[in-house]
Amino acid sequence: MAVEAFSSEWAQLFKDEVNKSPVYRQAAKGWKWRVGLVVEAEPDRNFPESRGIVMDLFEGDARDIAVGTADEARACDFVITAPYSRWKQVAMKELDATRGMLQGKLKLKGDLPTIVRYTKASQELTECTTRVPVAWPDE
Amino acid sequence: MHDQGAGRLARRVSPVEYADGDDASAFSQMLGGLIEANVESRREKRADFERLRARVGVFVTDIDEGVTLDFQDGHLVVHNGLQPGRDLTIRADAGTVMQLSSVNIGFAGMPNYLDSTGREVVAKMLRGKLKIEGLLGNLTTLNQVTRLFSVQGSADQEPAPDRSSP
């Protein structure tokens, strides 16, 4: 059953998908930083308030993925920021996250060499989001 | 009169400059930022950077965007788009450009094209998914640039404080 986009239920299903992925487990060996995703508000798309997703990722495990405020997400070691509709494009495989970052559609904050070293892991995280059935607020 | 303290107090000058200033594209900033971080964290990359004089273009085919990296013996000017006078031009899709940054550096500082990442890069070249123009006569430059791009081997320079397992 579909869950509300970027809700606590969505975060739980996303976490389950990450922990089910052998590809992620392998690619993220050595990763030990928190990642924050900032989903910026788009009131005209029925997403009135920005949200933050705080991902506690450690050595290939998703220890916790929680929905909170944008500021909580911004406090993480690595932060990726984009408006709601961009994240929706990523989750629907309409926008490749790597391309999005190179085009500035997804804004990245954090140590670049580290992110680049874990490109495969971040691509698999994106894949995991596409496996979560989502009810989009603007549909 | 020269103020001897001024040198100590002077602001750190970045080795990377953006020709387009605030209008530098996200791709320019990403490549420039990556090279700057590599150069500042690894002595051997700094040595490559100090002696590299070349204009290198990188064009990402699936976003239709390019940059020109103008290496000037210890200073890099990053231009949006492909500028004239390039010694080398690398053309590949976004994933492959990121993969180039993951090429391991092996014996004597040579990029390792024999391990799995290196073999994938070579396979993409053979399939025409990665094109390098100007390779003839610029192999040393390509190796230097590959070392500057590569993020491998810098695990001792991790950015954030270590987090211990619970």
Interface residues (C-beta under 8 A of the other chain):
Chain A: G30 K32 W33 F58 E59 R63 D77 D96 T98 R99 M101 L102 Q103 G104 K105 K107 L108 G110 D111 L112 P113 T114 V116 R117 T119
Chain B: S25 A26 F27 Q29 M30 G33 L34 A37 N38 S41 V60 D62 I63 E65 A94 G95 V97 M98 Q99 S101 S102 V151 Q152 S154 A155 Q157 E158 P159 A160 D162 R163 S165 P166
